[in-house]
């Protein structure tokens, strides 16, 4: 299910464009440069997310990247909801998520979307966000694999939406979950062959 469309298509298009631009801001690269860590795309996995920033050894830069990547999804949702309504909030959240995954500023080669997914979901409906975060924490504690925890949390997002009485958010969460799985193709292969790095161990 999706929320009732109350905002005109043209205005939703503007909301989507602005949210996409916000989502495209590569905060991992910004933090790496501010902290003098070099070009993040040439470090570790080359990904622009917080996990790769952490591989530089700078925990503060990684934490700030995590917060800012999540925050851009949340801000897009909250701003759109405050000015227009729930339909615009969902469009903004998905658009910000797409911006993070395919940012216009760095050649559409972005992150894998997990942090922005969490920020978006928390802003769309905080009980869903808490359920997604708890899912990540449980899977991470059991298997010590961050990527697996993110994938499972995303895939269960639509399920939590239906169980917690937020069916209007299920479609948006399902779309983001599919994209997160696709963005983690390499991680999934490494999980299956047992070579995916575990939490607390550096990637070789």
C-alpha positions as a Markdown table, in Angstrom:
| # | Residue | x | y | z |
|---|---|---|---|---|
| 1 | Unk | 0.0 | 0.0 | 0.0 |
| 2 | Unk | 1.0 | 3.6 | -0.5 |
| 3 | Unk | -0.3 | 6.8 | 1.1 |
| 4 | Unk | -3.1 | 8.7 | -0.6 |
| 5 | Unk | -1.8 | 11.1 | -3.2 |
| 6 | Unk | -2.8 | 14.5 | -2.1 |
| 7 | Unk | 0.1 | 16.5 | -3.6 |
| 8 | Unk | 0.2 | 17.4 | -7.3 |
| 9 | Unk | 2.6 | 15.4 | -9.5 |
| 10 | Unk | 4.6 | 18.5 | -10.4 |
| 11 | Unk | 5.1 | 19.5 | -6.8 |
| 12 | Unk | 6.0 | 15.9 | -5.9 |
| 13 | Unk | 8.6 | 16.0 | -8.7 |
| 14 | Unk | 10.1 | 19.1 | -7.2 |
| 15 | Unk | 10.2 | 17.5 | -3.8 |
| 16 | Unk | 11.8 | 14.4 | -5.3 |
| 17 | Unk | 14.5 | 16.4 | -7.1 |
| 18 | Unk | 15.4 | 18.5 | -4.0 |
| 19 | Unk | 15.6 | 15.4 | -1.8 |
| 20 | Unk | 17.7 | 13.6 | -4.4 |
| 21 | Unk | 20.2 | 16.5 | -4.5 |
| 22 | Unk | 20.3 | 16.4 | -0.7 |
| 23 | Unk | 20.8 | 12.6 | -0.7 |
| 24 | Unk | 23.6 | 13.0 | -3.3 |
| 25 | Unk | 25.9 | 14.9 | -0.9 |
| 26 | Unk | 28.7 | 12.4 | -0.3 |
| 27 | Unk | 29.3 | 13.0 | 3.4 |
| 28 | Unk | 31.9 | 10.2 | 3.6 |
| 29 | Unk | 34.1 | 12.0 | 1.1 |
| 30 | Unk | 33.5 | 15.3 | 2.8 |
| 31 | Unk | 34.5 | 13.9 | 6.2 |
| 32 | Unk | 37.5 | 12.2 | 4.8 |
| 33 | Unk | 38.7 | 15.4 | 3.3 |
| 34 | Unk | 37.9 | 17.5 | 6.5 |
| 35 | Unk | 39.9 | 15.0 | 8.6 |
| 36 | Unk | 42.8 | 14.8 | 6.1 |
| 37 | Unk | 42.2 | 11.1 | 5.4 |
| 38 | Unk | 42.7 | 11.2 | 1.7 |
| 39 | Unk | 40.3 | 10.2 | -1.1 |
| 40 | Unk | 37.9 | 7.8 | 0.4 |
| 41 | Unk | 37.3 | 6.1 | -3.0 |
| 42 | Unk | 40.9 | 5.0 | -2.9 |
| 43 | Unk | 40.7 | 3.5 | 0.6 |
| 44 | Unk | 39.6 | 0.1 | 1.6 |
| 45 | Unk | 36.5 | -1.0 | -0.4 |
| 46 | Unk | 36.3 | 2.4 | -2.1 |
| 47 | Unk | 32.8 | 2.9 | -0.8 |
| 48 | Unk | 31.7 | 6.3 | 0.4 |
| 49 | Unk | 29.8 | 5.1 | 3.5 |
| 50 | Unk | 30.7 | 5.1 | 7.2 |
| 51 | Unk | 32.0 | 1.6 | 7.2 |
| 52 | Unk | 34.7 | 2.5 | 4.8 |
| 53 | Unk | 35.5 | 5.7 | 6.7 |
| 54 | Unk | 36.0 | 3.6 | 9.8 |
| 55 | Unk | 38.7 | 1.6 | 7.9 |
| 56 | Unk | 40.8 | 4.7 | 8.0 |
| 57 | Unk | 40.9 | 4.3 | 11.8 |
| 58 | Unk | 39.2 | 7.6 | 12.5 |
| 59 | Unk | 36.1 | 6.7 | 14.5 |
| 60 | Unk | 34.9 | 10.3 | 14.8 |
| 61 | Unk | 34.9 | 10.8 | 11.1 |
| 62 | Unk | 33.0 | 7.5 | 10.7 |
| 63 | Unk | 30.5 | 8.4 | 13.3 |
| 64 | Unk | 29.8 | 11.8 | 11.7 |
| 65 | Unk | 29.4 | 10.1 | 8.3 |
| 66 | Unk | 26.9 | 7.7 | 9.8 |
| 67 | Unk | 24.9 | 10.4 | 11.4 |
| 68 | Unk | 25.0 | 12.7 | 8.3 |
| 69 | Unk | 24.1 | 9.9 | 5.9 |
| 70 | Unk | 21.2 | 8.9 | 8.1 |
| 71 | Unk | 20.3 | 12.5 | 8.7 |
| 72 | Unk | 19.9 | 13.4 | 5.0 |
| 73 | Unk | 17.1 | 10.8 | 4.7 |
| 74 | Unk | 15.4 | 11.9 | 7.9 |
| 75 | Unk | 15.6 | 15.6 | 7.0 |
| 76 | Unk | 14.2 | 15.0 | 3.6 |
| 77 | Unk | 11.2 | 13.1 | 5.1 |
| 78 | Unk | 10.5 | 15.6 | 7.9 |
| 79 | Unk | 10.8 | 18.7 | 5.7 |
| 80 | Unk | 8.5 | 17.3 | 3.1 |
| 81 | Unk | 5.9 | 16.1 | 5.6 |
| 82 | Unk | 5.9 | 19.5 | 7.4 |
| 83 | Unk | 5.4 | 21.4 | 4.2 |
| 84 | Unk | 3.2 | 19.1 | 2.1 |
| 85 | Unk | 2.1 | 15.8 | 3.6 |
| 86 | Unk | 2.7 | 12.1 | 3.9 |
| 87 | Unk | 2.8 | 11.4 | 0.2 |
| 88 | Unk | 5.6 | 14.0 | -0.2 |
| 89 | Unk | 7.4 | 12.6 | 2.8 |
| 90 | Unk | 7.6 | 9.1 | 1.2 |
| 91 | Unk | 8.7 | 10.5 | -2.1 |
| 92 | Unk | 11.4 | 12.6 | -0.4 |
| 93 | Unk | 12.7 | 9.7 | 1.6 |
| 94 | Unk | 13.0 | 7.4 | -1.4 |
| 95 | Unk | 14.5 | 10.2 | -3.5 |
| 96 | Unk | 17.2 | 11.0 | -0.8 |
| 97 | Unk | 18.0 | 7.3 | -0.6 |
| 98 | Unk | 18.4 | 7.1 | -4.4 |
| 99 | Unk | 20.6 | 10.2 | -4.2 |
| 100 | Unk | 22.9 | 8.5 | -1.7 |
| 101 | Unk | 23.1 | 5.3 | -3.8 |
| 102 | Unk | 23.5 | 7.2 | -7.1 |
| 103 | Unk | 24.8 | 10.7 | -6.3 |
| 104 | Unk | 25.0 | 13.2 | -9.1 |
| 105 | Unk | 28.0 | 14.9 | -7.6 |
| 106 | Unk | 30.4 | 11.9 | -8.0 |
| 107 | Unk | 29.3 | 10.2 | -11.2 |
| 108 | Unk | 26.4 | 8.3 | -9.7 |
| 109 | Unk | 28.7 | 5.9 | -7.8 |
| 110 | Unk | 27.5 | 6.1 | -4.3 |
| 111 | Unk | 27.1 | 4.2 | -1.1 |
| 112 | Unk | 25.0 | 1.1 | -0.3 |
| 113 | Unk | 22.2 | 2.9 | 1.4 |
| 114 | Unk | 21.9 | 1.3 | 4.8 |
| 115 | Unk | 22.5 | 4.4 | 6.9 |
| 116 | Unk | 20.2 | 6.5 | 4.8 |
| 117 | Unk | 17.6 | 3.7 | 4.9 |
| 118 | Unk | 17.7 | 3.8 | 8.7 |
| 119 | Unk | 17.3 | 7.6 | 8.8 |
| 120 | Unk | 14.5 | 7.6 | 6.3 |
| 121 | Unk | 12.6 | 4.8 | 8.1 |
| 122 | Unk | 13.0 | 6.4 | 11.5 |
| 123 | Unk | 11.5 | 9.7 | 10.1 |
| 124 | Unk | 8.7 | 7.9 | 8.3 |
| 125 | Unk | 7.6 | 6.1 | 11.4 |
| 126 | Unk | 9.8 | 5.8 | 14.5 |
| 127 | Unk | 8.5 | 2.4 | 15.6 |
| 128 | Unk | 9.5 | 1.0 | 12.2 |
| 129 | Unk | 12.9 | 2.7 | 12.6 |
| 130 | Unk | 13.4 | 1.2 | 16.0 |
| 131 | Unk | 12.4 | -2.2 | 14.7 |
| 132 | Unk | 14.8 | -2.0 | 11.8 |
| 133 | Unk | 17.6 | -0.8 | 14.2 |
| 134 | Unk | 16.9 | -3.7 | 16.6 |
| 135 | Unk | 17.0 | -6.2 | 13.8 |
| 136 | Unk | 20.4 | -4.9 | 12.7 |
| 137 | Unk | 21.6 | -5.1 | 16.3 |
| 138 | Unk | 20.4 | -8.7 | 16.8 |
| 139 | Unk | 21.8 | -10.0 | 13.5 |
| 140 | Unk | 25.1 | -8.2 | 14.0 |
| 141 | Unk | 25.4 | -9.6 | 17.5 |
| 142 | Unk | 24.7 | -13.1 | 16.3 |
| 143 | Unk | 26.8 | -13.2 | 13.2 |
| 144 | Unk | 29.2 | -10.3 | 13.6 |
| 145 | Unk | 28.7 | -9.3 | 9.9 |
| 146 | Unk | 27.6 | -5.7 | 9.4 |
| 147 | Unk | 26.6 | -6.1 | 5.8 |
| 148 | Unk | 24.4 | -9.1 | 6.6 |
| 149 | Unk | 22.8 | -7.2 | 9.5 |
| 150 | Unk | 22.0 | -4.3 | 7.1 |
| 151 | Unk | 20.5 | -6.6 | 4.4 |
| 152 | Unk | 18.3 | -8.5 | 6.9 |
| 153 | Unk | 17.1 | -5.3 | 8.5 |
| 154 | Unk | 16.2 | -3.8 | 5.1 |
| 155 | Unk | 14.4 | -7.0 | 4.0 |
| 156 | Unk | 12.4 | -7.1 | 7.2 |
| 157 | Unk | 11.4 | -3.5 | 6.9 |
| 158 | Unk | 8.2 | -4.1 | 4.8 |
| 159 | Unk | 7.3 | -7.0 | 7.2 |
| 160 | Unk | 7.6 | -4.7 | 10.2 |
| 161 | Unk | 5.5 | -2.1 | 8.4 |
| 162 | Unk | 2.7 | -4.5 | 8.0 |
| 163 | Unk | 3.0 | -5.9 | 11.5 |
| 164 | Unk | 3.2 | -2.5 | 13.2 |
| 165 | Unk | 0.2 | -1.0 | 11.4 |
| 166 | Unk | 2.1 | 1.1 | 8.9 |
| 167 | Unk | 1.1 | -0.6 | 5.6 |
| 168 | Unk | 1.3 | 2.7 | 3.7 |
| 169 | Unk | 5.1 | 2.6 | 4.2 |
| 170 | Unk | 5.6 | -1.0 | 3.0 |
| 171 | Unk | 6.0 | -0.2 | -0.7 |
| 172 | Unk | 8.7 | 2.4 | -0.1 |
| 173 | Unk | 10.5 | 0.1 | 2.3 |
| 174 | Unk | 10.3 | -2.8 | -0.1 |
| 175 | Unk | 11.8 | -0.7 | -2.9 |
| 176 | Unk | 14.7 | 0.4 | -0.7 |
| 177 | Unk | 15.2 | -3.2 | 0.5 |
| 178 | Unk | 15.5 | -4.5 | -3.1 |
| 179 | Unk | 18.0 | -1.8 | -3.9 |
| 180 | Unk | 20.1 | -2.5 | -0.8 |
| 181 | Unk | 20.3 | -6.2 | -1.7 |
| 182 | Unk | 21.4 | -5.3 | -5.2 |
| 183 | Unk | 24.0 | -2.8 | -3.9 |
| 184 | Unk | 25.4 | -5.6 | -1.6 |
| 185 | Unk | 25.9 | -8.1 | -4.4 |
| 186 | Unk | 29.6 | -8.4 | -3.7 |
| 187 | Unk | 29.0 | -8.7 | 0.1 |
| 188 | Unk | 26.5 | -11.5 | -0.4 |
| 189 | Unk | 29.0 | -13.5 | -2.5 |
| 190 | Unk | 31.6 | -13.1 | 0.3 |
| 191 | Unk | 29.1 | -14.0 | 2.9 |
| 192 | Unk | 28.3 | -17.2 | 1.0 |
| 193 | Unk | 31.9 | -18.2 | 0.6 |
| 194 | Unk | 32.9 | -17.2 | 4.1 |
| 195 | Unk | 35.2 | -14.3 | 3.3 |
| 196 | Unk | 33.1 | -11.3 | 4.3 |
| 197 | Unk | 34.9 | -9.3 | 7.1 |
| 198 | Unk | 33.4 | -9.6 | 10.5 |
| 199 | Unk | 32.8 | -6.7 | 12.9 |
| 200 | Unk | 35.9 | -6.0 | 14.9 |
| 201 | Unk | 38.3 | -7.3 | 12.2 |
| 202 | Unk | 39.8 | -5.3 | 9.4 |
| 203 | Unk | 39.3 | -6.2 | 5.9 |
| 204 | Unk | 42.3 | -7.8 | 4.2 |
